[in-house]
Structures are given as C-alpha cells and as structure tokens.
Amino acid sequence: SVSRTVTADGVGGFNNTGTGPGTATPVDLSGVADGAQLTVTATTSDAHGNIGSDSRTIVTDYSAPSAPTIVSPVVGASFNALTSVVTVSGTGALPNGAVAISATGPGGTIQGSPGATADASGNFSATIDISSLSDGNVQIIVSSVDEAGNPGTSQVAVVLDQTPPVLSLDLVGGADNVVSHAEAVGLIISGASSENGTSVAISITDGVNVTQGFATVAGGLFSSAPINIGALNDGPITVTISNTDSFGNKTVVSGTATKDASAPAIQINTPVAGDNYINADEAPTLTITGQGGDVNAASVPVFSVSDSNGPVQTNLPVTLNSDGSFSFSPDLSTAVDGLLTITVTQQDDVGNAGTSSVSVTLDRAAPAQPPTLVSASVNPNGVVQSITSGALTNDNTIRLSGTTTASGLVTIYANGVAVGTGQATGSGATKSWAITTAPLADNTYDFHATLKDIAGNESADSNVLSSIEVDTTDPGISINAPASGQVIGSTILVAGKADGASTVALIFSAGGSQVTTTTNVDANGDWALANVDLTSL
C-alpha cells in the first residue's frame, strides 16, 4: 500500500504527476508485478470532518506489443528531393490500434503527423516528410501502441540525399561561342560534374530540330563524342545538359551559341580559257575569274595551282572586288604540260572554308607537222575544175583539200587572212580535210593551211598554192560601129572597145540564122572586124 497526500488546487483539482498546483509526486509501481490488479482510492475531508472517497481498479501492463513489420520502405532505400515524402506501410500492428511513425537522422527527429491507425488485420500505411533532415542515413521508426501506451517498435534504415549534382557547361564552339562548319560535323560538348561515373544527357536544338548525345563523367569532367549537328539551321542554338545522381537528384544547365556553318560560296568561272585548255598563247597572259567571295571576311580568297609533279603556286591572294567577284593570273611558266588543278579558297571569320576547284589541261606544244595542201578546185557555172598555182578563175569560192598527221582544226589563209576552217578527220595515221573558202574579193591570192590541236596551238604553215587570180568582174564592152539603125550591105565593118578582155566574140543573127566570129582586142582595148560576110543570113 502506498499513499500520497496532496492539497487540491483552487478548483478542487489534484493529480500525482509531480508538476503544477494540486499535485503530489508520482507513485513508483516498478515493484508491482505485470498484470497485477490495483485499487486506487482517493479520500478527501472537509473542515467539519466529513469524508468523501472514490475508487478505481487498474491493472498493470508493462509488456510491449509485438513489433509491426515494415514492408515499405525496404532497408537501404534511397530518397531524394522529389521523393522525400516517404510512404511507410506494413503489417502486424495491433488491430485497429494506433501506429506512431517517426524518423531520425542528421538534423534531428521528425514525428509523423498525423500517425496512422491499423485496420482490423493490423495493416497500416502513412506518410512522413523527411525533407527537413540533412543528407545521410535516416532511421524510419514505426511503433504499434497498446492501450497502456506500451509501444511495439520496428525501424528501417534508409538513405536521404537531396543534394543535386553540381553541373557546369563549357562554352559551346570554343572561345568565340560560334559553331563553324568544321565544328558542326563533330561538335564536342564538355563541362564538369560532381557525379563521377554518371551520364550527362545532351540536347542541342535550333528551336525546331533537335540533336542529342551523351557523355560520361570521369575525374569531375565530361566530354562528349563528336556530335553532328549538320541538320540544325544556322543561327542561335541552345545546348541543354542534364545530370542525375544515383539518388535521382537531377541538375539541368543550358547554354547558347551561334551556329554558322555556311562557307563563302566562292566559285571559279568556267570554262577556263574558253574551253578548259590552256595553250601556248594563253598561258603567259591567262586571267581566271570567279564570283561569290565574302567581302566582309577578314581574309581574302587565295588560289593554288598544282600539276602532275605537285604544287606550282600555293595560297596566293586573288583580287577581290566589292561585289564579290575576283580574278587572278597564275604563273604557269614552271608548270609541266598536262592536267592542272586550280583551287580558290576563302575562310570566313569563324573558320568556314569555301573552296572551288577546276581541272584544266595545259598544252603548249604545237602540232609536230603542218598540214599538206594537196589540191584545189573551183566550180564556175556548175563545172568542177582543178586549179594549180598561177590559175585564173571567176569562181570566188575555192575548195582546197589535203592531209595531216593528226586530227585537229585546219585553217585556210588567203594572203595571211583566215578564210575557212574544217576538221581533219580519219582513223589512220593520215587524216584528211577539205575546206571551201568564204567568198573572196577579186584579187591574186597565195593560199596556205595550218593545223590547230584541241588546245588551240597552231602548227607551222603548209606548202603554198600561189598566185591564184580571182576575177569575177565582167569586162566592159561597147560597139562603136555600125551605128544603131544603120542600113548595111552583105559585108560589114564592126568595131568597138573591150576593157580587160583579150578577145571579142561577135554574133550576127536574123530570121533564125546567125553568124559567129571572133577578133582580138589590142593593147588599148580596141577591136575591129572588117568585111564580115553576112550573105548567109
């Protein structure tokens, strides 16, 4: 039997918690057996000695209930900033009993509020927000509390990590923050991360098109494999990187750059020298032109020439005009005949190189043999006549023919002026040609031929067909006697003038009959024929 005396407070209240007015010290029942039945009696008396009392019967219960089983979370489960509200569930709690949930770890202890009430089968589920704790190991504690307040407790160790990776992105495209063509076909994205061994996801977009890649963090740094962003449009681009640690915390960082992968649209005008062949006459004064140069670039276009032996001239500047056109004159004096490669290159201010190349043939060797002039002919009045040196013809177009030892263009010259061309053709060692001249003015001509190869190199002169007189002018002729309308007898004297003629043919006709005769013209152009017998008319 244990007793305590206490003075009630001002409203008659009392307790034995040991604190506050109307209290006595607690009663220590540790020596009382578990399950003992106790009677608690409170007795009070007033100033007149009247006694009042009240009793209660209680039972001691020091035994904790069976600890509940925590099904979730499991041991070692990890939680991050997005999952720090933890759902705790399990079985084995007191049916319909109270379940208290708490968490303790770096930064203190958290009581779950509200707790949970187990169902009739002892199952329970509740949440607890552990975000206010610091990163580290956390104990989730679950207590099933009986009517006496004895807890049956289980706990599970989990890990809390709410710290995202520390992530940074290097300048995209290098120090100028511009991605050139050379960089765009193999862009490397680099930076730093606090999460070694994790992957950094990379996304690059122009606002419409997207290209992706990844990199692995090692030693606190990452560098992607080359990423081809050729499908992205020139202009602003955005590079977004994201890195997730092993707890699921994610950091996203973005950076911008400018893609400029368009090289100067430089272009050599072709064909070079009119036919992409450079002959002996063209080589010393050759000028090559082009267009598309970038007049705003710091560097001007440069040209290079190479032959079968290698470089002839390398990276020499061209003349660039304000409209982007350009010209240059290569020195081909040391180049060997054959195929030449001529290249023009210009680099813009971000390193994009525009290039134009053309292959041409340098051929400065004239044909080894001149053509041979074999024959010539004219065709006056529809009758073909062969002519030789010294001939006189009234046909002002002369057809010359001959042979060559090589194919090419044959040119006929009359007194040094080209009057016709044609191709020398044939499958054998000897080629043939035939050319009719353009109409010639009346004159005396010397004819020769030359052969030009495909490059335009001209051979020496052929043999000459000389002193061919072309005369297409009719001689002037007049009859001075007899006079028009004169009456004559059976014979007649006929006389007159004939400039530029040697003979005169006279034809007398009447009634369907005619008399024909000829006479000579003297040095003064006079002619006369006497005693012409006209009796047959």
C-alpha positions in Angstrom: 0.0 0.0 0.0 1.3 3.4 -1.0 -0.2 6.7 -0.1 0.3 10.3 -1.1 -1.2 13.5 0.4 -1.9 16.4 -1.8 -3.7 19.7 -1.4 -6.2 20.3 -4.0 -5.9 23.4 -6.2 -8.3 26.3 -6.2 -11.0 24.4 -8.1 -10.6 21.2 -6.3 -8.4 19.5 -8.9 -5.5 17.2 -7.9 -3.0 14.7 -9.5 0.2 13.0 -8.8 2.2 13.9 -11.9 4.6 15.8 -9.7 4.1 19.1 -11.5 1.8 22.1 -11.0 -0.5 23.1 -8.2 -2.6 20.3 -6.5 -0.1 17.6 -7.2 2.0 15.0 -5.4 5.0 13.0 -6.6 4.3 10.1 -8.9 3.8 6.6 -7.4 6.5 4.1 -8.4 4.9 0.8 -9.3 8.0 -0.8 -10.6 7.9 -3.3 -7.9 4.4 -4.4 -8.7 4.1 -7.5 -10.9 3.0 -7.2 -14.5 -0.7 -7.9 -14.7 -1.4 -7.1 -11.0 -4.8 -5.7 -10.2 -4.6 -2.5 -8.1 -7.2 -0.4 -6.3 -6.7 3.3 -6.3 -8.7 5.2 -3.7 -8.9 9.0 -3.3 -10.1 10.3 0.0 -10.8 13.9 1.0 -12.3 15.6 4.1 -13.7 19.0 4.7 -13.2 21.3 7.6 -16.0 19.7 9.6 -14.5 16.2 9.3 -16.8 14.9 6.7 -15.1 12.3 4.5 -15.6 11.6 0.8 -13.9 9.0 -1.3 -13.8 7.4 -4.8 -12.1 4.2 -6.0 -10.9 2.8 -9.3 -9.5 -0.7 -10.2 -6.5 -0.7 -12.6 -4.3 -3.5 -14.0 -0.5 -3.1 -14.5 0.7 -3.8 -18.1 4.4 -3.4 -18.7 4.6 -5.7 -21.8 5.1 -4.1 -25.2 3.0 -5.5 -28.1 4.7 -7.3 -30.9 6.6 -5.1 -33.2 5.0 -4.4 -36.5 6.6 -5.4 -39.8 7.7 -2.6 -42.1 7.1 -3.6 -45.7 8.0 -0.3 -47.3 10.4 1.3 -47.5 13.0 -1.5 -47.6 16.4 -1.4 -45.9 18.8 0.8 -47.9 16.1 2.6 -49.9 17.2 6.0 -51.1 15.2 9.2 -51.2 15.9 12.5 -53.0 14.4 15.9 -53.0 11.5 14.8 -55.1 10.7 11.6 -53.1 11.3 12.9 -49.6 7.7 12.4 -48.6 8.0 8.7 -47.7 5.1 6.3 -47.6 5.5 3.9 -44.7 3.4 0.8 -44.8 3.4 -2.6 -43.1 1.6 -5.3 -41.2 1.5 -6.8 -37.7 0.3 -3.7 -35.8 -2.4 -4.0 -33.1 -5.7 -4.4 -34.9 -7.4 -1.0 -35.0 -4.6 0.3 -32.9 -2.6 3.5 -33.1 0.6 3.5 -35.2 3.2 6.1 -34.5 5.7 7.0 -37.3 8.9 9.0 -36.8 12.2 9.5 -38.5 15.6 10.3 -37.0 18.8 11.3 -38.8 21.2 14.1 -39.4 19.5 17.3 -38.4 17.1 15.8 -35.7 14.0 13.7 -35.3 10.6 14.1 -37.1 7.3 12.9 -35.8 4.9 11.8 -38.5 1.7 13.9 -38.3 -0.8 12.5 -38.3 0.1 9.0 -37.5 -1.9 6.0 -38.6 -4.5 3.6 -37.4 -4.1 0.0 -38.2 -7.0 -1.8 -39.8 -8.7 -4.8 -38.3 -6.0 -7.0 -39.7 -3.2 -4.9 -38.4 -2.2 -3.4 -41.7 -1.2 0.2 -41.8 0.1 2.9 -44.2 1.0 6.6 -43.6 3.5 9.2 -44.9 6.2 11.1 -43.3 8.1 14.1 -44.8 11.8 13.8 -44.1 12.9 16.7 -46.3 13.9 18.8 -43.3 16.6 16.3 -42.4 20.1 16.6 -43.7 21.6 14.2 -46.2 22.7 10.9 -44.7 21.4 7.7 -43.1 17.9 8.0 -41.7 16.0 5.6 -39.4 12.3 5.3 -40.1 10.7 4.2 -36.8 7.2 2.6 -36.6 5.5 1.9 -33.2 2.3 0.0 -32.6 1.0 1.4 -29.2 -1.3 -0.6 -26.9 -3.9 0.8 -24.5 -1.4 1.1 -21.8 0.9 3.1 -24.0 3.5 0.4 -24.5 5.0 0.7 -28.0 6.0 -2.3 -30.1 8.7 -0.7 -32.3 10.4 -1.6 -35.6 12.7 0.5 -37.7 14.3 0.5 -41.1 17.5 2.3 -42.3 17.2 4.4 -45.4 19.4 7.0 -47.1 18.4 10.6 -47.8 20.3 12.6 -50.5 18.6 15.8 -51.6 21.7 17.5 -53.0 21.6 17.7 -56.8 24.8 17.3 -58.9 27.0 20.4 -59.3 27.0 20.7 -63.1 28.6 23.3 -65.5 28.8 23.7 -69.2 31.8 24.9 -71.1 31.4 27.5 -73.9 29.9 25.8 -76.9 32.0 26.1 -80.1 35.1 27.3 -78.3 36.1 30.8 -77.1 34.2 32.5 -79.8 31.0 30.7 -78.9 30.3 30.1 -82.6 30.0 26.7 -84.2 31.6 26.6 -87.6 31.1 24.0 -90.3 34.2 22.1 -89.2 32.9 22.1 -85.6 29.3 21.3 -86.6 30.1 18.0 -88.1 31.8 16.9 -84.9 30.7 19.2 -82.1 32.2 18.2 -78.7 30.2 19.3 -75.6 32.2 19.4 -72.4 31.9 20.6 -68.8 32.2 19.5 -65.2 30.1 17.5 -62.8 30.3 16.4 -59.2 29.0 12.9 -60.0 31.7 10.7 -61.3 30.6 7.7 -63.3 27.2 9.1 -64.2 26.0 10.1 -67.6 25.3 13.6 -68.9 22.4 13.8 -71.4 22.9 16.4 -74.1 20.3 18.0 -76.2 21.0 20.6 -78.9 18.3 22.5 -80.8 17.7 25.4 -83.2 14.2 25.7 -81.9 12.8 23.3 -84.5 15.3 20.5 -85.0 16.9 18.5 -82.1 20.2 16.5 -82.0 21.1 14.5 -78.9 24.2 13.0 -77.4 25.7 12.0 -74.1 29.0 12.0 -72.1 30.3 10.1 -69.0 31.7 12.0 -66.0 35.3 11.0 -65.1 37.5 12.8 -62.7 34.9 15.5 -62.3 34.8 16.3 -66.0 33.0 15.2 -69.1 33.5 15.5 -72.8 31.1 14.0 -75.4 32.0 12.1 -78.5 31.7 14.2 -81.7 28.1 15.2 -82.3 27.0 16.0 -85.9 24.6 19.0 -85.8 24.5 19.4 -89.6 20.7 19.0 -89.6 20.3 22.2 -87.4 19.7 25.5 -89.0 22.3 28.3 -88.9 21.6 30.8 -86.2 21.1 30.6 -82.4 21.2 27.2 -80.9 20.6 26.0 -77.3 22.5 23.3 -75.6 20.9 21.7 -72.6 22.7 19.2 -70.4 21.2 17.2 -67.6 22.9 15.0 -65.0 21.2 12.7 -62.5 23.0 11.3 -59.4 22.5 7.8 -58.1 19.7 9.0 -55.8 17.7 10.5 -58.7 18.6 14.2 -58.0 18.8 16.0 -61.3 20.5 19.2 -62.4 19.8 20.8 -65.7 22.0 23.5 -67.2 21.6 25.3 -70.6 23.8 27.4 -72.7 23.5 29.2 -76.1 25.8 29.5 -79.1 25.5 30.6 -82.7 25.8 28.1 -85.5 27.5 29.5 -88.6 28.4 26.6 -90.8 27.9 28.4 -94.2 31.1 28.7 -96.0 31.7 31.5 -98.6 30.0 30.5 -101.8 33.1 31.0 -103.8 33.1 29.8 -107.4 35.6 29.8 -110.3 34.0 30.8 -113.6 34.3 28.0 -116.2 35.3 27.0 -118.7 38.8 28.4 -118.1 40.3 30.0 -121.2 37.0 29.3 -123.0 37.5 25.6 -123.3 39.4 24.4 -120.2 42.5 24.0 -122.4 45.4 26.5 -121.9 47.6 26.8 -125.0 51.0 28.4 -125.6 49.4 31.8 -126.5 47.1 31.8 -123.5 49.4 30.6 -120.7 51.5 33.8 -120.3 48.5 36.1 -120.0 45.9 33.8 -118.5 43.4 35.5 -116.2 40.9 33.4 -114.2 37.8 34.9 -112.8 35.2 33.9 -110.3 32.4 35.1 -108.0 31.0 34.6 -104.5 33.8 36.0 -102.5 33.0 37.2 -99.0 33.9 40.9 -98.9 33.2 41.1 -95.2 35.6 38.4 -94.2 39.0 39.4 -92.7 40.8 37.1 -95.1 40.7 37.4 -98.9 40.5 34.3 -101.2 43.7 32.6 -102.1 44.5 30.4 -105.1 46.7 27.4 -105.6 47.9 25.6 -108.8 49.3 22.1 -108.9 50.5 19.9 -111.8 51.4 16.2 -112.0 54.6 17.0 -110.1 52.9 18.8 -107.2 52.3 22.4 -106.2 53.2 25.1 -108.7 51.8 28.1 -106.7 50.3 27.9 -103.2 47.9 30.2 -101.3 48.5 33.4 -103.3 45.9 36.2 -102.9 43.3 37.0 -105.6 42.0 40.4 -106.4 38.6 40.7 -104.7 36.1 43.2 -105.9 33.4 44.9 -103.9 30.7 42.8 -105.5 32.4 39.5 -104.5 33.8 38.9 -107.9 37.5 38.1 -108.1 40.4 37.5 -110.6 43.9 36.2 -110.6 46.7 35.4 -113.1 48.6 32.3 -112.3 52.3 32.0 -113.3 52.4 28.7 -115.3 56.0 29.1 -116.5 57.3 26.3 -114.3 54.2 24.1 -114.7 54.5 20.9 -116.8 52.1 20.3 -119.6 49.2 18.1 -118.6 46.4 18.2 -116.1 46.4 21.2 -113.8 44.2 21.6 -110.7 43.4 25.2 -109.9 41.8 25.9 -106.5 40.4 29.0 -104.8 39.7 29.0 -101.1 38.4 31.6 -98.7 37.9 31.3 -95.0 35.3 33.4 -93.2 35.9 34.8 -89.7 34.7 31.7 -87.9 36.8 29.3 -89.9 34.4 28.1 -92.6 36.3 27.5 -95.8 34.6 27.8 -99.2 36.5 26.1 -101.9 36.2 25.9 -105.7 38.4 23.7 -107.9 38.6 23.2 -111.6 40.8 20.8 -113.6 42.2 22.2 -116.9 44.7 20.9 -119.4 47.9 22.9 -120.0 49.1 22.2 -123.6 51.7 24.5 -125.0 53.1 22.1 -127.7 52.2 22.9 -131.3 51.3 20.1 -133.7 54.6 18.5 -134.8 53.8 18.6 -138.6 51.9 21.2 -140.6 49.2 20.1 -142.9 49.9 19.3 -146.6 47.9 21.2 -149.2 47.2 18.5 -151.9 44.7 20.0 -154.4 42.4 22.9 -155.2 39.4 23.2 -157.3 36.8 25.7 -158.5 33.2 25.2 -159.7 32.3 28.0 -162.1 29.0 27.6 -163.8 28.5 24.2 -162.0 31.5 22.6 -163.6 34.3 21.4 -161.2 37.8 22.4 -162.4 41.1 21.6 -160.8 43.5 24.6 -160.4 47.2 24.9 -159.6 49.4 27.8 -158.8 49.1 30.7 -161.2 45.5 29.9 -162.2 42.8 32.4 -163.1 39.2 31.8 -162.0 36.0 33.6 -162.0 34.8 31.5 -159.0 35.3 33.4 -155.8 35.0 30.3 -153.6 37.9 27.9 -153.8 37.9 24.4 -152.4 41.2 23.2 -151.0 42.0 19.8 -149.7 44.9 18.0 -148.1 46.2 15.8 -145.3 47.6 16.0 -141.8 49.3 13.6 -139.5 47.0 14.4 -136.5 43.4 15.4 -136.0 42.5 19.0 -135.4 41.2 22.2 -136.9 42.6 23.1 -140.3 42.5 26.9 -141.1 42.9 28.2 -144.7 44.7 31.5 -145.1 44.5 33.7 -148.2 47.2 36.3 -148.2 47.5 35.7 -144.4 43.8 36.1 -143.6 41.8 33.2 -142.4 39.1 32.4 -145.0 37.9 28.9 -143.9 38.2 26.2 -141.4 37.4 22.5 -141.2 38.3 19.4 -139.2 41.0 16.9 -140.2 39.5 13.5 -139.6 40.2 9.9 -140.1 41.1 6.7 -138.3 44.5 6.0 -139.7 47.9 7.7 -139.4 46.9 10.2 -142.1 43.9 12.4 -141.7 42.2 14.2 -144.5 40.4 17.5 -144.8 38.6 19.6 -147.4 37.6 23.2 -147.0 35.7 25.7 -149.2 36.8 29.3 -148.6 34.5 32.1 -147.8 33.7 34.3 -150.9 36.8 36.1 -151.9 37.1 39.6 -153.3 38.8 39.9 -156.8 42.5 39.7 -156.2 45.5 37.5 -156.6 46.0 35.1 -153.6 48.5 32.9 -152.0 46.9 30.1 -150.0 48.3 28.1 -147.1 46.9 26.0 -144.3 47.7 25.4 -140.6 46.6 22.8 -138.0 45.4 23.7 -134.5 45.3 21.0 -131.8 42.5 20.7 -129.3 44.1 23.3 -127.1 44.4 25.8 -129.9 48.2 25.6 -130.5 48.8 26.3 -134.2 51.3 24.4 -136.4 53.7 25.9 -138.9 52.4 26.9 -142.4 51.8 24.3 -145.0 53.0 24.4 -148.6 51.6 27.3 -150.6 49.2 27.4 -153.6 50.3 30.7 -155.1 49.2 33.4 -157.4 45.6 32.3 -157.8 43.8 35.2 -159.5 40.1 35.6 -158.7 38.3 37.8 -161.2 34.6 37.8 -161.1 34.1 41.2 -162.8 32.6 41.2 -166.3 34.8 43.2 -168.8 33.3 46.4 -170.1 32.4 46.2 -173.9 30.9 48.6 -176.4 30.1 48.7 -180.2 31.1 51.9 -181.9 30.3 50.9 -185.5 28.0 50.3 -187.2 25.6 52.8 -185.7 22.3 51.7 -184.3 19.7 51.5 -187.2 22.3 51.8 -190.0 21.5 50.1 -193.3 24.3 47.8 -194.4 25.1 45.6 -197.3 26.3 42.0 -197.5 29.5 42.8 -195.7 30.1 44.9 -192.6 32.8 46.6 -190.6 32.3 46.2 -186.9 34.5 48.0 -184.3 34.4 48.9 -180.6 36.1 48.9 -177.1 36.6 46.0 -174.7 38.4 46.8 -171.4 40.1 44.0 -169.7 39.5 41.4 -172.4 41.8 39.7 -175.0 39.1 38.5 -177.5 35.7 39.5 -178.5 33.1 37.1 -179.8 30.7 38.6 -182.4 27.3 37.1 -183.1 25.1 38.3 -186.0 21.6 36.9 -186.1 18.5 37.4 -188.3 15.5 35.3 -189.1 16.6 32.5 -187.0 20.0 32.3 -188.6 23.3 33.5 -187.1 26.9 34.1 -188.0 29.6 33.8 -185.2 33.2 35.0 -185.4 35.9 36.4 -183.1 38.5 39.1 -183.2 41.4 40.2 -180.9 41.5 43.2 -178.6 44.6 45.3 -178.9 46.6 46.8 -176.0 44.4 49.9 -176.0 41.3 47.9 -175.6 40.2 48.5 -179.2 38.9 45.8 -181.5 37.6 45.8 -185.1 36.5 43.2 -187.7 36.1 44.2 -191.3 34.4 42.6 -194.3 32.2 40.3 -192.3 30.2 38.2 -194.7 26.6 38.2 -193.9 25.2 36.7 -197.1 24.2 33.6 -195.3 21.6 35.5 -193.2 
